[in-house]
Amino acid sequence: MAKKTIYFEIREKLKQDDSRFKSRMSASEYLGIGEDRLGDIETGAAIPKPDEIVSMVRTYNTPGLYSHYCSQVCEIGQEYIPPMAAEELDLFRVTVKFHNAVQEMESLQEQLMKIADDGIVTEEESESFQSILDSVDSLAARTTALKLWAHKNFNIT
């Protein structure tokens, strides 16, 4: 049996409410992706290209695919983009996590200023500095989640 990718699962879920996605052939017309190519993407036989992801996001209204693609498929993104769970695209969770990340960064500002004061990060400061960088990553991920939520629900980019 063929592997079920996130791309297949999204179309399968959407077809319940939208007849445009009831078949791979029909979906391919709206996506501007050939039916065979879409089949390869949906079964994991092919890796989607960035323009195909953009088409899926726009057509399916699934901005979370950007995060998935960047954090799971793109070599550069795998280094810099943290994966995001689908449930993180709920406004309440996004807002609470964003608020907590901002609060954490505010509490670390003074510590960062002390580390940066002499222009170098000493060996003694390196653990604290890494903790600050981890918090920066967390804030970046929460900011991305908030932007993705806005894009999905209000088409705000």
Backbone as JSON Lines, residues from 0, in Angstrom:
{"i":0,"aa":"M","n":[0.84,-1.2,0.0],"ca":[0.0,0.0,0.0],"c":[0.88,1.25,0.0]}
{"i":1,"aa":"A","n":[0.46,2.26,-0.73],"ca":[1.24,3.49,-0.85],"c":[1.22,4.26,0.46]}
{"i":2,"aa":"K","n":[2.3,4.96,0.68],"ca":[2.45,5.81,1.87],"c":[1.46,6.98,1.79]}
{"i":3,"aa":"K","n":[0.87,7.32,2.92],"ca":[-0.03,8.46,2.98],"c":[0.73,9.66,3.5]}
{"i":4,"aa":"T","n":[0.96,10.62,2.65],"ca":[1.69,11.82,3.04],"c":[0.73,12.88,3.56]}
{"i":5,"aa":"I","n":[1.28,13.91,4.13],"ca":[0.47,15.04,4.6],"c":[-0.32,15.66,3.44]}
{"i":6,"aa":"Y","n":[0.26,15.64,2.25],"ca":[-0.39,16.23,1.08],"c":[-1.65,15.44,0.72]}
{"i":7,"aa":"F","n":[-1.54,14.12,0.8],"ca":[-2.7,13.24,0.55],"c":[-3.74,13.44,1.65]}
{"i":8,"aa":"E","n":[-3.3,13.45,2.9],"ca":[-4.23,13.57,4.02],"c":[-5.01,14.88,3.98]}
{"i":9,"aa":"I","n":[-4.35,15.95,3.58],"ca":[-5.03,17.24,3.49],"c":[-6.12,17.19,2.42]}
{"i":10,"aa":"R","n":[-5.78,16.67,1.24],"ca":[-6.79,16.59,0.17],"c":[-7.94,15.68,0.58]}
{"i":11,"aa":"E","n":[-7.63,14.56,1.22],"ca":[-8.67,13.63,1.66],"c":[-9.62,14.31,2.64]}
{"i":12,"aa":"K","n":[-9.08,15.09,3.54],"ca":[-9.91,15.79,4.51],"c":[-10.78,16.85,3.82]}
{"i":13,"aa":"L","n":[-10.18,17.58,2.89],"ca":[-10.91,18.65,2.2],"c":[-12.02,18.12,1.3]}
{"i":14,"aa":"K","n":[-11.82,16.95,0.71],"ca":[-12.81,16.43,-0.25],"c":[-14.16,16.15,0.4]}
{"i":15,"aa":"Q","n":[-14.18,16.0,1.72],"ca":[-15.45,15.77,2.41],"c":[-16.39,16.98,2.29]}
{"i":16,"aa":"D","n":[-15.79,18.17,2.21],"ca":[-16.6,19.4,2.16],"c":[-16.49,20.15,0.84]}
{"i":17,"aa":"D","n":[-15.58,19.74,-0.02],"ca":[-15.34,20.49,-1.25],"c":[-15.14,19.51,-2.41]}
{"i":18,"aa":"S","n":[-16.1,19.47,-3.3],"ca":[-16.07,18.5,-4.41],"c":[-14.91,18.72,-5.38]}
{"i":19,"aa":"R","n":[-14.29,19.9,-5.34],"ca":[-13.14,20.14,-6.23],"c":[-11.99,19.2,-5.93]}
{"i":20,"aa":"F","n":[-11.97,18.65,-4.73],"ca":[-10.85,17.82,-4.31],"c":[-11.23,16.35,-4.16]}
{"i":21,"aa":"K","n":[-12.4,15.97,-4.72],"ca":[-12.89,14.61,-4.55],"c":[-11.99,13.57,-5.22]}
{"i":22,"aa":"S","n":[-11.27,14.0,-6.26],"ca":[-10.36,13.08,-6.93],"c":[-9.03,13.79,-7.18]}
{"i":23,"aa":"R","n":[-8.02,13.01,-7.37],"ca":[-6.7,13.55,-7.68],"c":[-6.76,14.33,-8.99]}
{"i":24,"aa":"M","n":[-7.52,13.79,-9.96],"ca":[-7.63,14.45,-11.26],"c":[-8.25,15.83,-11.11]}
{"i":25,"aa":"S","n":[-9.34,15.92,-10.36],"ca":[-10.01,17.2,-10.17],"c":[-9.11,18.17,-9.4]}
{"i":26,"aa":"A","n":[-8.5,17.69,-8.34],"ca":[-7.62,18.56,-7.54],"c":[-6.46,19.08,-8.38]}
{"i":27,"aa":"S","n":[-5.92,18.23,-9.23],"ca":[-4.76,18.63,-10.03],"c":[-5.08,19.82,-10.93]}
{"i":28,"aa":"E","n":[-6.32,19.87,-11.42],"ca":[-6.73,21.0,-12.27],"c":[-6.71,22.31,-11.49]}
{"i":29,"aa":"Y","n":[-7.19,22.29,-10.26],"ca":[-7.23,23.51,-9.44],"c":[-5.85,23.89,-8.94]}
{"i":30,"aa":"L","n":[-5.0,22.9,-8.74],"ca":[-3.65,23.16,-8.25],"c":[-2.69,23.59,-9.35]}
{"i":31,"aa":"G","n":[-3.0,23.23,-10.58],"ca":[-2.07,23.49,-11.67],"c":[-0.87,22.54,-11.63]}
{"i":32,"aa":"I","n":[-1.11,21.36,-11.08],"ca":[-0.08,20.32,-10.99],"c":[-0.64,19.11,-11.74]}
{"i":33,"aa":"G","n":[0.16,18.51,-12.58],"ca":[-0.32,17.35,-13.33],"c":[-0.8,16.24,-12.41]}
{"i":34,"aa":"E","n":[-1.78,15.48,-12.88],"ca":[-2.36,14.42,-12.06],"c":[-1.32,13.38,-11.64]}
{"i":35,"aa":"D","n":[-0.46,12.96,-12.57],"ca":[0.58,11.98,-12.22],"c":[1.56,12.57,-11.21]}
{"i":36,"aa":"R","n":[1.93,13.81,-11.42],"ca":[2.86,14.48,-10.5],"c":[2.22,14.59,-9.11]}
{"i":37,"aa":"L","n":[0.96,14.99,-9.04],"ca":[0.26,15.09,-7.76],"c":[0.21,13.72,-7.09]}
{"i":38,"aa":"G","n":[-0.04,12.68,-7.87],"ca":[-0.05,11.33,-7.33],"c":[1.3,10.96,-6.73]}
{"i":39,"aa":"D","n":[2.36,11.31,-7.42],"ca":[3.7,11.04,-6.9],"c":[3.97,11.79,-5.6]}
{"i":40,"aa":"I","n":[3.51,13.03,-5.53],"ca":[3.69,13.83,-4.32],"c":[2.86,13.23,-3.18]}
{"i":41,"aa":"E","n":[1.63,12.89,-3.47],"ca":[0.74,12.36,-2.43],"c":[1.18,11.0,-1.9]}
{"i":42,"aa":"T","n":[1.86,10.23,-2.71],"ca":[2.3,8.9,-2.26],"c":[3.73,8.9,-1.74]}
{"i":43,"aa":"G","n":[4.39,10.04,-1.83],"ca":[5.76,10.14,-1.34],"c":[6.79,9.7,-2.36]}
{"i":44,"aa":"A","n":[6.37,9.41,-3.58],"ca":[7.31,9.02,-4.63],"c":[8.11,10.21,-5.15]}
{"i":45,"aa":"A","n":[7.59,11.43,-4.92],"ca":[8.27,12.64,-5.36],"c":[8.17,13.68,-4.25]}
{"i":46,"aa":"I","n":[9.18,14.5,-4.17],"ca":[9.2,15.62,-3.22],"c":[8.63,16.84,-3.94]}
{"i":47,"aa":"P","n":[7.67,17.51,-3.33],"ca":[7.1,18.68,-4.0],"c":[8.11,19.81,-4.11]}
{"i":48,"aa":"K","n":[7.98,20.56,-5.17],"ca":[8.81,21.75,-5.38],"c":[8.16,22.92,-4.63]}
{"i":49,"aa":"P","n":[8.94,23.94,-4.31],"ca":[8.37,25.08,-3.58],"c":[7.14,25.69,-4.26]}
{"i":50,"aa":"D","n":[7.14,25.81,-5.58],"ca":[5.98,26.41,-6.25],"c":[4.74,25.51,-6.12]}
{"i":51,"aa":"E","n":[4.94,24.21,-6.01],"ca":[3.81,23.29,-5.81],"c":[3.25,23.44,-4.4]}
{"i":52,"aa":"I","n":[4.12,23.67,-3.44],"ca":[3.67,23.91,-2.06],"c":[2.87,25.22,-2.01]}
{"i":53,"aa":"V","n":[3.36,26.25,-2.67],"ca":[2.64,27.52,-2.69],"c":[1.25,27.31,-3.29]}
{"i":54,"aa":"S","n":[1.16,26.55,-4.37],"ca":[-0.14,26.28,-4.98],"c":[-1.06,25.53,-4.04]}
{"i":55,"aa":"M","n":[-0.52,24.53,-3.33],"ca":[-1.34,23.78,-2.38],"c":[-1.82,24.68,-1.24]}
{"i":56,"aa":"V","n":[-0.92,25.49,-0.71],"ca":[-1.3,26.38,0.39],"c":[-2.42,27.32,-0.06]}
{"i":57,"aa":"R","n":[-2.28,27.9,-1.22],"ca":[-3.29,28.85,-1.71],"c":[-4.6,28.16,-2.04]}
{"i":58,"aa":"T","n":[-4.52,27.03,-2.7],"ca":[-5.74,26.33,-3.12],"c":[-6.44,25.65,-1.97]}
{"i":59,"aa":"Y","n":[-5.69,25.0,-1.1],"ca":[-6.27,24.28,0.03],"c":[-6.47,25.17,1.27]}
{"i":60,"aa":"N","n":[-5.94,26.38,1.25],"ca":[-5.96,27.29,2.41],"c":[-5.35,26.6,3.64]}
{"i":61,"aa":"T","n":[-4.12,26.13,3.45],"ca":[-3.42,25.41,4.51],"c":[-2.02,25.99,4.7]}
{"i":62,"aa":"P","n":[-1.91,27.18,5.29],"ca":[-0.59,27.79,5.44],"c":[0.37,26.97,6.31]}
{"i":63,"aa":"G","n":[-0.16,26.05,7.11],"ca":[0.7,25.19,7.9],"c":[1.61,24.33,7.04]}
{"i":64,"aa":"L","n":[1.24,24.15,5.76],"ca":[2.11,23.41,4.85],"c":[3.44,24.12,4.63]}
{"i":65,"aa":"Y","n":[3.45,25.44,4.73],"ca":[4.71,26.17,4.61],"c":[5.67,25.71,5.7]}
{"i":66,"aa":"S","n":[5.17,25.71,6.93],"ca":[6.0,25.3,8.04],"c":[6.45,23.86,7.9]}
{"i":67,"aa":"H","n":[5.51,23.0,7.5],"ca":[5.86,21.58,7.32],"c":[6.96,21.43,6.28]}
{"i":68,"aa":"Y","n":[6.78,22.06,5.14],"ca":[7.75,21.93,4.05],"c":[9.12,22.48,4.47]}
{"i":69,"aa":"C","n":[9.1,23.65,5.06],"ca":[10.37,24.28,5.43],"c":[11.09,23.51,6.52]}
{"i":70,"aa":"S","n":[10.36,22.98,7.48],"ca":[11.01,22.29,8.6],"c":[11.3,20.82,8.33]}
{"i":71,"aa":"Q","n":[10.58,20.22,7.38],"ca":[10.73,18.79,7.16],"c":[11.37,18.42,5.82]}
{"i":72,"aa":"V","n":[11.25,19.28,4.82],"ca":[11.7,18.92,3.47],"c":[12.92,19.73,3.03]}
{"i":73,"aa":"C","n":[12.84,21.03,3.19],"ca":[13.9,21.93,2.74],"c":[15.16,21.76,3.6]}
{"i":74,"aa":"E","n":[16.29,21.55,2.97],"ca":[17.54,21.34,3.72],"c":[17.9,22.55,4.58]}
{"i":75,"aa":"I","n":[17.73,23.73,4.05],"ca":[18.04,24.94,4.82],"c":[17.06,25.07,5.97]}
{"i":76,"aa":"G","n":[15.78,24.9,5.69],"ca":[14.75,25.02,6.72],"c":[14.91,24.01,7.84]}
{"i":77,"aa":"Q","n":[15.39,22.83,7.51],"ca":[15.59,21.81,8.54],"c":[16.6,22.29,9.59]}
{"i":78,"aa":"E","n":[17.5,23.15,9.19],"ca":[18.49,23.7,10.12],"c":[17.93,24.84,10.97]}
{"i":79,"aa":"Y","n":[16.95,25.6,10.41],"ca":[16.55,26.84,11.05],"c":[15.07,26.96,11.41]}
{"i":80,"aa":"I","n":[14.23,26.11,10.88],"ca":[12.79,26.23,11.12],"c":[12.32,25.09,12.01]}
{"i":81,"aa":"P","n":[11.81,25.4,13.19],"ca":[11.32,24.32,14.05],"c":[10.0,23.76,13.52]}
{"i":82,"aa":"P","n":[9.8,22.44,13.64],"ca":[8.52,21.87,13.21],"c":[7.38,22.43,14.05]}
{"i":83,"aa":"M","n":[6.21,22.48,13.46],"ca":[5.06,23.03,14.15],"c":[3.92,22.02,14.06]}
{"i":84,"aa":"A","n":[3.37,21.67,15.19],"ca":[2.24,20.75,15.22],"c":[0.99,21.45,14.72]}
{"i":85,"aa":"A","n":[0.12,20.68,14.08],"ca":[-1.11,21.26,13.53],"c":[-1.95,21.94,14.59]}
{"i":86,"aa":"E","n":[-1.98,21.4,15.8],"ca":[-2.79,22.0,16.85],"c":[-2.28,23.36,17.27]}
{"i":87,"aa":"E","n":[-1.05,23.7,16.88],"ca":[-0.52,25.01,17.22],"c":[-1.16,26.11,16.37]}
{"i":88,"aa":"L","n":[-2.01,25.74,15.43],"ca":[-2.68,26.75,14.62],"c":[-4.06,27.1,15.18]}
{"i":89,"aa":"D","n":[-4.29,26.82,16.44],"ca":[-5.48,27.22,17.16],"c":[-5.17,28.57,17.8]}
{"i":90,"aa":"L","n":[-6.02,29.57,17.62],"ca":[-5.72,30.93,18.07],"c":[-5.39,31.0,19.56]}
{"i":91,"aa":"F","n":[-6.15,30.33,20.39],"ca":[-5.88,30.4,21.83],"c":[-4.49,29.87,22.14]}
{"i":92,"aa":"R","n":[-4.15,28.69,21.62],"ca":[-2.82,28.12,21.88],"c":[-1.72,28.99,21.31]}
{"i":93,"aa":"V","n":[-1.93,29.49,20.1],"ca":[-0.93,30.35,19.48],"c":[-0.68,31.58,20.34]}
{"i":94,"aa":"T","n":[-1.76,32.19,20.8],"ca":[-1.65,33.42,21.59],"c":[-0.97,33.17,22.93]}
{"i":95,"aa":"V","n":[-1.36,32.12,23.62],"ca":[-0.76,31.82,24.92],"c":[0.72,31.5,24.76]}
{"i":96,"aa":"K","n":[1.07,30.69,23.77],"ca":[2.48,30.34,23.57],"c":[3.3,31.56,23.14]}
{"i":97,"aa":"F","n":[2.71,32.41,22.32],"ca":[3.4,33.64,21.91],"c":[3.63,34.54,23.13]}
{"i":98,"aa":"H","n":[2.6,34.73,23.92],"ca":[2.72,35.55,25.13],"c":[3.82,35.01,26.06]}
{"i":99,"aa":"N","n":[3.81,33.7,26.28],"ca":[4.81,33.1,27.16],"c":[6.22,33.27,26.62]}
{"i":100,"aa":"A","n":[6.38,33.15,25.31],"ca":[7.71,33.32,24.7],"c":[8.18,34.77,24.83]}
{"i":101,"aa":"V","n":[7.27,35.72,24.65],"ca":[7.62,37.14,24.81],"c":[8.01,37.42,26.26]}
{"i":102,"aa":"Q","n":[7.24,36.9,27.2],"ca":[7.55,37.09,28.61],"c":[8.93,36.51,28.95]}
{"i":103,"aa":"E","n":[9.22,35.34,28.41],"ca":[10.53,34.73,28.67],"c":[11.65,35.59,28.12]}
{"i":104,"aa":"M","n":[11.47,36.13,26.91],"ca":[12.5,36.98,26.31],"c":[12.69,38.25,27.13]}
{"i":105,"aa":"E","n":[11.59,38.81,27.62],"ca":[11.7,40.02,28.44],"c":[12.53,39.74,29.7]}
{"i":106,"aa":"S","n":[12.33,38.56,30.28],"ca":[13.08,38.24,31.49],"c":[14.56,37.97,31.2]}
{"i":107,"aa":"L","n":[14.89,37.67,29.96],"ca":[16.28,37.36,29.6],"c":[17.05,38.56,29.06]}
{"i":108,"aa":"Q","n":[16.38,39.67,28.82],"ca":[17.02,40.85,28.25],"c":[18.2,41.33,29.08]}
{"i":109,"aa":"E","n":[17.99,41.42,30.36],"ca":[19.06,41.91,31.25],"c":[20.27,40.98,31.21]}
{"i":110,"aa":"Q","n":[19.99,39.69,31.22],"ca":[21.07,38.7,31.16],"c":[21.84,38.83,29.84]}
{"i":111,"aa":"L","n":[21.13,39.02,28.76],"ca":[21.77,39.19,27.45],"c":[22.62,40.46,27.42]}
{"i":112,"aa":"M","n":[22.12,41.52,28.0],"ca":[22.88,42.76,28.02],"c":[24.19,42.59,28.81]}
{"i":113,"aa":"K","n":[24.15,41.86,29.91],"ca":[25.36,41.61,30.7],"c":[26.37,40.77,29.91]}
{"i":114,"aa":"I","n":[25.87,39.79,29.18],"ca":[26.76,38.95,28.37],"c":[27.38,39.78,27.25]}
{"i":115,"aa":"A","n":[26.58,40.63,26.62],"ca":[27.05,41.4,25.46],"c":[27.87,42.63,25.85]}
{"i":116,"aa":"D","n":[27.86,43.0,27.09],"ca":[28.5,44.23,27.57],"c":[29.96,44.36,27.11]}
{"i":117,"aa":"D","n":[30.73,43.3,27.19],"ca":[32.15,43.37,26.81],"c":[32.4,42.95,25.36]}
{"i":118,"aa":"G","n":[31.34,42.63,24.64],"ca":[31.48,42.3,23.22],"c":[31.92,40.87,22.94]}
{"i":119,"aa":"I","n":[32.06,40.05,23.96],"ca":[32.44,38.65,23.75],"c":[31.58,37.76,24.65]}
{"i":120,"aa":"V","n":[31.46,36.51,24.23],"ca":[30.78,35.51,25.04],"c":[31.86,34.6,25.61]}
{"i":121,"aa":"T","n":[32.05,34.69,26.92],"ca":[33.08,33.88,27.56],"c":[32.59,32.44,27.73]}
{"i":122,"aa":"E","n":[33.52,31.57,28.05],"ca":[33.16,30.17,28.27],"c":[32.14,30.04,29.4]}
{"i":123,"aa":"E","n":[32.3,30.85,30.43],"ca":[31.36,30.82,31.55],"c":[29.96,31.29,31.15]}
{"i":124,"aa":"E","n":[29.9,32.17,30.14],"ca":[28.62,32.72,29.7],"c":[27.95,31.89,28.61]}
{"i":125,"aa":"S","n":[28.69,30.95,28.03],"ca":[28.19,30.24,26.85],"c":[26.91,29.44,27.11]}
{"i":126,"aa":"E","n":[26.78,28.84,28.28],"ca":[25.56,28.07,28.59],"c":[24.35,29.01,28.68]}
{"i":127,"aa":"S","n":[24.53,30.13,29.35],"ca":[23.45,31.12,29.46],"c":[23.11,31.69,28.08]}
{"i":128,"aa":"F","n":[24.14,31.95,27.28],"ca":[23.91,32.49,25.95],"c":[23.13,31.49,25.09]}
{"i":129,"aa":"Q","n":[23.45,30.21,25.19],"ca":[22.73,29.18,24.43],"c":[21.27,29.12,24.87]}
{"i":130,"aa":"S","n":[21.02,29.27,26.15],"ca":[19.65,29.29,26.66],"c":[18.87,30.47,26.09]}
{"i":131,"aa":"I","n":[19.53,31.6,25.97],"ca":[18.9,32.79,25.38],"c":[18.58,32.53,23.91]}
{"i":132,"aa":"L","n":[19.53,31.93,23.18],"ca":[19.29,31.6,21.78],"c":[18.12,30.63,21.62]}
{"i":133,"aa":"D","n":[17.99,29.68,22.53],"ca":[16.86,28.75,22.49],"c":[15.54,29.5,22.68]}
{"i":134,"aa":"S","n":[15.56,30.5,23.55],"ca":[14.36,31.31,23.76],"c":[14.03,32.15,22.53]}
{"i":135,"aa":"V","n":[15.06,32.64,21.86],"ca":[14.85,33.38,20.62],"c":[14.2,32.47,19.58]}
{"i":136,"aa":"D","n":[14.68,31.24,19.48],"ca":[14.08,30.27,18.56],"c":[12.62,30.02,18.89]}
{"i":137,"aa":"S","n":[12.33,29.9,20.18],"ca":[10.95,29.67,20.61],"c":[10.06,30.86,20.22]}
{"i":138,"aa":"L","n":[10.55,32.07,20.44],"ca":[9.78,33.25,20.06],"c":[9.57,33.3,18.55]}
{"i":139,"aa":"A","n":[10.6,32.96,17.79],"ca":[10.47,32.95,16.32],"c":[9.4,31.94,15.89]}
{"i":140,"aa":"A","n":[9.39,30.77,16.5],"ca":[8.41,29.74,16.17],"c":[6.99,30.21,16.52]}
{"i":141,"aa":"R","n":[6.85,30.87,17.65],"ca":[5.52,31.36,18.07],"c":[5.06,32.5,17.17]}
{"i":142,"aa":"T","n":[5.99,33.33,16.72],"ca":[5.66,34.41,15.79],"c":[5.18,33.82,14.47]}
{"i":143,"aa":"T","n":[5.88,32.8,13.99],"ca":[5.49,32.13,12.75],"c":[4.1,31.51,12.9]}
{"i":144,"aa":"A","n":[3.84,30.87,14.02],"ca":[2.53,30.25,14.24],"c":[1.42,31.3,14.21]}
{"i":145,"aa":"L","n":[1.66,32.44,14.83],"ca":[0.66,33.52,14.83],"c":[0.43,34.03,13.41]}
{"i":146,"aa":"K","n":[1.5,34.2,12.66],"ca":[1.37,34.67,11.27],"c":[0.64,33.65,10.41]}
{"i":147,"aa":"L","n":[0.92,32.36,10.6],"ca":[0.23,31.32,9.84],"c":[-1.25,31.29,10.19]}
{"i":148,"aa":"W","n":[-1.58,31.47,11.46],"ca":[-2.98,31.51,11.86],"c":[-3.69,32.67,11.17]}
{"i":149,"aa":"A","n":[-3.06,33.84,11.19],"ca":[-3.67,35.02,10.54],"c":[-3.82,34.8,9.04]}
{"i":150,"aa":"H","n":[-2.83,34.19,8.43],"ca":[-2.9,33.92,6.99],"c":[-4.06,32.99,6.67]}
{"i":151,"aa":"K","n":[-4.2,31.94,7.45],"ca":[-5.26,30.97,7.19],"c":[-6.64,31.56,7.42]}
{"i":152,"aa":"N","n":[-6.81,32.33,8.48],"ca":[-8.14,32.78,8.87],"c":[-8.54,34.13,8.3]}
{"i":153,"aa":"F","n":[-7.56,34.96,7.93],"ca":[-7.88,36.28,7.41],"c":[-7.12,36.63,6.14]}
{"i":154,"aa":"N","n":[-6.38,35.65,5.62],"ca":[-5.56,35.85,4.43],"c":[-4.62,37.04,4.6]}
{"i":155,"aa":"I","n":[-4.12,37.19,5.83],"ca":[-3.15,38.25,6.15],"c":[-1.75,37.62,6.07]}
{"i":156,"aa":"T","n":[-0.86,38.25,5.35],"ca":[0.49,37.71,5.24],"c":[1.48,38.57,5.99]}
